[in-house]
Amino acid sequence: MADDKYSHRVRGTMASTGRSKKADRMRQMNRKETLRGEDHDYGAVLGKDLSACQHISLIPTGKKSNGKGFDINYKVCLEAQREELECSESSELEGSFDAGWQKRGSGWSYNSHTGHASLIGVNAGKVVEFVIRTRNCSICQYHIGKNEPKPPHECNVNWTVKEGDTYGGEIEVQEHIDTETIPSKMKFEGEESVVVFDLETTGLSRKSDITQLAAFEGTTVFNEYVSPREVISPKVSELTGLTFDFSCDQMYHHGKPVESRDIQIVLLEFIDFISKKKKPILFGHNIAAFDIHILMNKLRQHSLLSEFMLHIYRCIDTIKLARRKFKTKDIGNHKQQTLVTKLLGIEYDAHNACADVTSLFQLLEHFEYSEKDVFPFNAALLTDSYIR
């Protein structure tokens, strides 16, 4: 068993002065169950009993540095990666992934400001990669509370979440899912179908209603207007040209009446459109931060998410591809409208989902993507579990 001095030191880095007495008692009760074995495995750092599994190999993960915290040993992870590759019949790293963000209700008196994730090799059973996310910096909070400018410092924050803002001017600084940290065994086989999709909404929130859903796979355009259940914000109407008159249940596009349908019918038809494609990969601009969240919310509301997941293969966010290939100083910004103007040399009806998908399909010729850029459609569920 780990010596009590070491156990206390690790517990000290995991704990916080703001926790309740009840939480303290729970941690005291669980300490012996949490830290097992003479070596200090990754379970010690995470507060999880990984040693209970006979397939998990105990490895030294680091040491306490300068009295500030517990440093996980990156060198050990690199060695574990090499060992995993030697044990594997595949040329790629394979592992089991899990993550956690401590929340109120599981022994803590508050929601934690930090979360962690680890990837454990399936053969050697060792931690081959890990990541820690922090959404709070005490120095920043101190000066913000005093309404003072923040001094230069080493900020710990590496995780921020903003509501999707397809129409806003801050789109270029919006955080989105770090899709490369989500492990995937997928390999392109040349059979995948490219389906570009886009949607327009009633507002800027991820809980907004859908007003237009469009998709394009090179030959056929799917385009449907959706009757919203909430008022379309004036700012969005100005950009999209969409308005809705609830008194007569009529939608207008730039003042001209267009047919709109119930969201459930549109979702069912979209699923039918997707299901006819072989291994469809959904492409979209900034979809990881905005569109996917809204689409997923509506699918869940109408109990269609499971059905949709049966037909969708993976997703790729083209804003990530654009940022990787084109520097801001060279192109100005990475908004789709700017990219279309600069790269295709054309003007189009931006913020019209139908025009957006056809123009983005043409932009794909200017991007490069691989298996590393894909992420599962339900990756947003993992992200949401971190921040709520």
BELBEL-V306623 format. One record per run of one state. SS is the DSSP state (alpha for helix, beta for strand, coil for the rest). FROM is the first residue (numbers start at 1). LEN is the number of residues. If there is no record, write none. Layout:
ss: {SS & SS}
from: {FROM & FROM}
len: {LEN & LEN}
//
This chain:
ss: {coil & alpha & coil & alpha & coil & alpha & coil & alpha & coil & beta & coil & beta & coil & alpha & coil & beta & coil & beta & coil & beta & coil & beta & coil & beta & coil & alpha & coil & alpha & coil & alpha & coil & beta & coil & beta & coil & beta & coil & alpha & coil & beta & coil & beta & coil & beta & coil & beta & coil & alpha & coil & beta & coil & alpha & coil & alpha & beta & alpha & coil & alpha & coil & alpha & coil & alpha & coil & alpha & coil & beta & coil & alpha & coil}
from: {1 & 4 & 15 & 21 & 35 & 42 & 47 & 50 & 53 & 62 & 66 & 69 & 73 & 74 & 88 & 95 & 101 & 104 & 105 & 108 & 109 & 114 & 122 & 127 & 135 & 138 & 146 & 171 & 174 & 179 & 182 & 193 & 202 & 210 & 217 & 221 & 227 & 234 & 241 & 242 & 246 & 250 & 254 & 256 & 259 & 260 & 262 & 263 & 276 & 280 & 285 & 287 & 302 & 305 & 312 & 318 & 326 & 328 & 332 & 336 & 345 & 353 & 367 & 371 & 374 & 375 & 376 & 379 & 388}
len: {3 & 11 & 6 & 14 & 7 & 5 & 3 & 3 & 9 & 4 & 3 & 4 & 1 & 14 & 7 & 6 & 3 & 1 & 3 & 1 & 5 & 8 & 5 & 8 & 3 & 8 & 25 & 3 & 5 & 3 & 11 & 9 & 8 & 7 & 4 & 6 & 7 & 7 & 1 & 4 & 4 & 4 & 2 & 3 & 1 & 2 & 1 & 13 & 4 & 5 & 2 & 15 & 3 & 7 & 6 & 8 & 2 & 4 & 4 & 9 & 8 & 14 & 4 & 3 & 1 & 1 & 3 & 9 & 1}
//
